[in-house]
């Protein structure tokens, strides 16, 4: 059985002794699953069958099925929600797109989810196919989809479900910068979150709904801001920032739930490693009297559902030949954790940037820039399979080469460090240059203090007026993650080899590859 970790015995006593007019709702939740149908390692990447048998793995849909079934059995009025980003992250998504996600979310019995930015990675078409396949509502309040025929009149801003005779209002929330993060197309206009949420709260309240939950894929910082700026929101089930909230772990980024006024905010890290479990007690007027809970770790103590194990193995058959091919060897773990790579130089960032630059240096390219949001996992020491490389780099991005001025390079780096406080994926990993930045300076107001490039074998200050030949990926070159300064670059070619293939080949040349950092990114 899964251990139930609630805040205190007093809180449990309060729950069990609630007045007859009180209503208890148990919110089970996940977020940022990213196609991790199989168990993951401690580095959030693939975990071998042998390690899983030895109890070293976490998560996977088979464990989640068991955990959800057990949680429902002990719960008062259980509901299951997802905070977005079911799509993208492993070969399961590359091969099946949204079909595998729809199948397992239906098996788990989700009651609703919000649209994550990665649900738009392959445009509205794949999202619509997913929506047509699931048995629950998919929500997004802060966007006008009226001009997008695939989503107009289908993608709802909010909805109402019932549990034990009580109406529960649900509102979806998606990152306002989704056009920079994914490929929603030009027909969808995204809007600021708080105003959109308040509009739906007012609508639901006018319909007599007094228990309102926001399913938000906007990140912990935005969720707290939305809670401050709105009235009538009881719970925010979050995602996007992969935030671990807990009352018992030193690694937590905040308490579970985080209370902003009367609004309870929860999130459960990512990749199916935890199942969030929050008990909320409402009074007869729909006010939150108590909200207590703790994310449940999906470790070896949670039995895997055998039918799910068999089904996942069946789905994996077409992927086996691709991902089991050993392409290299790593002398040590190559760390690609987002909490590192999105705020500073990291070993995975150096690997990918070095690999990009090495591939095209014979063309005269001297600078490489990779967005940390494109790095999705770490790699264990030992043999490296193509499946592991594809887990790190799942987006099928291609190399893009182009010419820009030195000032444009500086502007790009300024954009890259502009959202470090929110741990955003635009943080730049680089090769062929060094830079120093100052986090005490306001974003986009001169955080970049120094940029050095190679000149005749020595490091020299970048010349803002000079022209530099760069390599990045097609997502960044197209303006993704805020890099709009690259969209009009000269002599651009966006159809180079797949970034995962380039990285695998670079690893193979250097086997056994020894990961490193060398101070190319410094903080003042």
N, C-alpha and C positions, 0 to 999 in steps of 0.2 A: 504493500500500500504506500501511496505517496504521503510523505510527512506534511502535515498541515501546519504552516507557520503563520500564526496570526499575532497581532501586536501584543496582546496581553490577555491573561485569564479574565481580567475585569471586562475587557471589551467583549469577550465571548459570552460572559454572563449577561451583559447588557443586551446582546443580540437575542439570547434565548428567553430573556424575560421581557421582551418587547410587548407593549400594550396591544390589545386586540385590534386597534385601529391602525397600528403600524403595518408597514409592508416591507418585506425583506426581498431584495433582488440580489442574486449572485451573478456577477459579471465575470465570465471566463474570457480571456482575450490573448491574442497573438499579434505580432506585427513584424514586418520586414522578414518574411519567411524565405524569400529569394530562392525558391525551388530546391530547398534542402530536404527533399523527400527521404533521402538516406541519412543515416547518422553522421554526425560531424565530429571532428577532433577538437582538442582544446584550442586549436588555432582557427576554428570555424571552417576548416576545409574538409576534404573527404577523409573518412576514417575507415581503415581496412576491416575486413571481416574478422581477422584474427584479433585486432585491437577491440572490436566490438564484443567479441566473445569473452575477452578478458576484462570487460567492464570499463574500458577507457574512453568510450564514446558518449555522445550526448545527442538528444533530439531525434529527429526523423519522424515521419508521419505515423509509423507504427507505434511509437511511444506516445505520440500525441493522442492517438485514438484511445489508448488505454487510459491515459490521464484524464481526458475529457469525460469518458464514460464513468470513471470513478468519481470525478468531481460532480457530475450531474447527480449521481446517486446519493450524495450526501448534502446536496445544495437545496436551498429554498429558492424556488423560481429561477432556475438557471437560464442564462442566455450566453451565446458564444459569438464574439465579435472579432473582426480583424482590422488592424490599423493601416492596411495597405502594403504595397510592394510584395505581393505574392510572386510576381513575375521576375525573371532574370536572375542569373547567378550560377547555374550549373548547366550541364548538357541536357538535362531534362527539359529546361525551357528552350534551349537552342533547337532541340529536335521536335518537341511537342507544342511549343508555344504555350498558350493558356489551357490546353486540353487536360494535361495532368493535374494542374492546379484546380480546375473545375471539378474533376473527378474526386479528388481527395477532400476538397472543401465540402462537397456534397456528402461524402461519407462521414465527415466529422460533424455535419449538421450545423454549419454556421447560420446565424440569424441575420447577419448583415456585415458589410465591409465598406470601407471608403476606398476611393481610387488613389493609389500611390502614383508618384511620378513615373515609376518603371512600368506601370500598366500602359503607359503610352510609348514604350520603347519601339514598338513596331506599328505605331500609328493607331488611329481609332478603329481600324478594321479588326485587329486582334482583340482589342478590348471588347468590341461589340460581340465577337464570337464567344468570348468568355462569358459575357453577361447573358447571352442566349442559352448558355449551358448550365448555369448555376441555379439553385433553388431558393435563392435569397436576394434581397435588394442590394445593389451596388450604388453608393451615394457620392455626390460631389456638389456642394452648395455654392462654392465661390468661383463659378465659371458660367459663362453664357455659351451653351452648346446649340443654340437655336439655328445657327448657320451650318452646323455639321450634320448632314442627313443621317449619318450612321448612329448618332447619339441623341439627336433631337427627339423629344417626347419619349425617350427610353431611359436616359440617365437622370435619375431623380435627385433633387437637392436634399429632400428629407422624406421620412416615412414614419408610420406609426405601426408598432407591433403590440400584441397583447400577451400578457402572462398572468394567469390566474385572475382574469377579469380586470386587470389594470392596464391602462394604456401607457406605452412608453414611446416617447418621441425620439427619433434618431436623425442626426444631421451629419452629412459627410463634409470633409475638409481636405483639400489637396494643396500642395505647395504653390504659392503664387508665382514662383519662378519656374514652374514646370516647362514652359517653352524653352528655357535655357538648359534644362536637365534631361529632357527627353524629346519625343517627336509627336506632339499632339496635332500638328498641322496648323494652318493659318486660320481655320474657321472657328476656333475656340478662343474666347477672351476670358482670361483669368482675372479675378478681382481680389481685393484685400480680404483677409479672413474674418476679422471681428465684425465688420458690417454685414457680411454675408450670413454669419452665424446668427447675429441678432435678428436679422430679418426672418429667418426660419423659426427662431424661438418665438418671436411675436406671433407668427402664423400658427404655430402649434398651440401656443397658449390660448389664442382666440378660439381654437377648436376644443378647448377644455382639457388639453394634455398638460399635466403638471409634473411629469417626471421626464427630463430631457437629457439625452446623452449625445455628445459629439464624438464621432469617430474621426480622428484627425491624423492625417499624414503630413504634419507640418513641423514637427520637432518640438522638443521639450521647452525651448525658449519661447517659441511662438505660442504654444499651448498655454503657458503661464500668462503671456500677454493677452491672449483671447479671454482667459478667465477674468483678468483684471478689467477688461474693457467691455464686458457683456454682463447682462443680468439674466437670470433664469436658467443657466446651464448648471446641471447637477454634477455630471461626471464627464471628463474628457478621457477617452481611450486613445492613447497616442501611438505614434510611430515616426519614422523618417530619420530621427537622430540616433536610433539604436540605443536608447538610454536605459540603463539598468537602475531601477528604483528598488530599494529594499530597506527594511528596518533592522536587518540582522547582519548585513555584509558590509565590510569596510570598503569594498569596491563600488558601492552604490553611489550614484550621482545625486541622490536625494531620497527622501522618505517615500514609502509606498503606503497609501497614496500621498502625493504632495497636495496640501490643501492651500488654495488661493481663495480666501474668503470662505464661502460655503461650497466651492467647487473642488471636487476630488479629481486629481490628475494621476493617471497610471500609464505605464509603458512597461514592456517586458523584454528588453534587450532586442534580440533578433535571432534569425535562423532556426527557430523552433527550439532553442536551448531552454526556454522557460515557458510555462503556461501561467499567465496572470490569473489570479483568483481574488476578486474583491467582493466583499459583502457590504451592501448598502442598505441601511434602514431609513425608510421615508416615513414621515408622519402623514396624517390623513390629508394634509394640504399639499403634500408633495415636497416638503422640505427635508433635506438630508439631516437626519439625527445622528447618524454614525456611519463611518466608512472605514472598514478595516480589512486587511488582507496581506498577502505576500506572494510574490512570484514563486512558482514551484519548479525546481530544477528537474529537467528531463534527463537524469543520469541513469546509470545501470540499475538503480533500484526500481525503475519503472519498466514493467515487462512490455515487450513489443507484441503487438497484435499479430498473430501468425498469418492471418489472411492478408493483412496489409503488407507484411514482409514478402509474401509470395507474389502479390500483385506488383510491388515495386521492383522485385527481381525480374518479373516478366517485362515491365516497361523499360528496364535497364538493358535488356538483351541487345537492342540495336546500337547501344552506346558503348558496349564493352570493348570492342576492337579499337575504337577511337581512344578511349580514355585510359586503357590499361597499357598502352604502348609506353615503355620507358624511354624518355627522351634525354635525360641528363641525371646528374647527381648533385646534391647539395651537401656541402661539408658541415653546415649548421642550419638551423631553422632560418628561413628568410621571412622576417617580420613584415606583414602588410596590414596590421591592425589599423582600423580607421582612426582610433583615438590617438595614434602616433602619426600616421601618414598625413592626416588632415590638419596637423598643426606644426609639423617640423620635418626635417629631412628624415627619411626612413630607408631601411635596407631594400625593401621591395621597390620603392620609388627610384632608388639609384639603379637597381637592376633594369627596370623597364626603360628608364631614360637612357642609360648606357646602351642598351640593346638597340633602341631606336636610332641613336646617333651612329653607332657602329655600322648599322645596316646601310646608311646613306652617306657616310662621311666621304666616300670616294666621289660623290656628286658635288662636293664643295660645301656641304652642310656642316655648320660648326656649332649649332645650338639645338638642344632638344628640350621640350617641355611636355610633361605628362600631367594630367589632372588626377589628383589623389582619389577622386570619386570613381575613377575607372579601375581602381585596385580593390578587389573584393574579398581577398583572403590572404592568409600566410601560407607558406609551404614548409612542411616538415623536413628535417634532415634525412639524408639517405636518397634512395632512388626517387626521381621526379618523373611522374607520368604526365602524359598530355592532358589527362583529365584534371590534374592539379593545376596545370598552367591555365586551362580554360576556366577553372573555378576562379582564379585570380583575375583573368581577363575575359569575361564572358560575352562582351558586347559586340563581338565581330567587327570592331573598329579597324580601319585601315590606316597605314601611314600616309600622312599628308606633308608635302614639302612646299615651302613658299618663301618669299622674300619680304622683309619688313625693315623699317628703320630701327635704329637703336632706341629711339624714343618709344616706338611701339612695343619693343621688348620690355622696356621699363613700365609702360602702361599695363602690359599683360601681367607682369609680376605684381603690380599694385592691385589689380583685380584679384589675383590669386590669393593675396593675404588679407583681403578686405572683409572676409567673413569667418576668420579663425575662431572668434568667440562662439560661433554657432556650429563649429566643427563641420564646415561645408566642404563638399568635394572639389571645389575650385582650387584648393591649395596646390601650388605648383611643385612638382618634383622635376629636377633639371639635370642636364648634363651639358658640358661645354661652357658653363658659366657658374659664377658664384654670386650670391647676393646676401646682403644684410638688411634686416628689416626691424622696425621699432614698433612693438605692439602698443606702446603708450600714445602713439599718434593716432588721430581719428582715421577711420577707414577712408581710403581714396583721397587722403590729404597729405601724402608724402611718407607713408610707412616705409617705402623702399628707400634705404639710406645709401646703399652702395651696390653697384653691379660691376662685376669684373668678367672679362672675356679673354680667351687666349689670343695673344698677339705675338707672333714670332717665337712661340715656345714659352712665353711668360704671361702672367696675368696682368691685364691692364684695364683701366676704367673703360666702360662701354662708351662709344661715341654716339650721342643721340642722333646725329645727322648722317651717320654711316648706314650702309645697307648690310643686313645680315641674312644669311640663308638658314632657315629653321626647319625642324621636323617636329610634328606633333601627330595627333590622330584626327581623323576626319570630323569627329564630333566637336572637338575644340576649334578646328579651322572653320567650321560652320557656325561658330558663335556660341557653342554650348558652354555651360558653366560661367556665363558672363564674359566670355572672351570675344566679344563683338568686334574688337579692334583687328581681328584676323580675317574678318569676312571679305574685306576688299584687298587682301594681300596680293601682291604681284606674283606672276609666274607660279600660281598655285596648282598643285597636282594632288588630288585627293584619293587616288585609286591605287595606292601602293599595296604591299602585302599585308595580310592580317597581322595585327599586333601580337596576338597569341603565338602565331607561327614564328614571328621575328624573335620573340622572347625565348621560345623553346630552342631555336637554333643557336641563339647566343649562349644560353645555358649549356647546351651540348658542347660548344667550342671550348668553354671554360671548365668543363667537368674535371674534378669535383668543384663546383662553384662555391666560393667563399663569400658570403654576404658581408657588406661593410657600409659604414658611413665615414665621410672624410671631411665634414665641416663645410660642404659647399653651400649650405643654407645656415646662416647664423642669425641669432637674435641679439639686438643691441641692448 
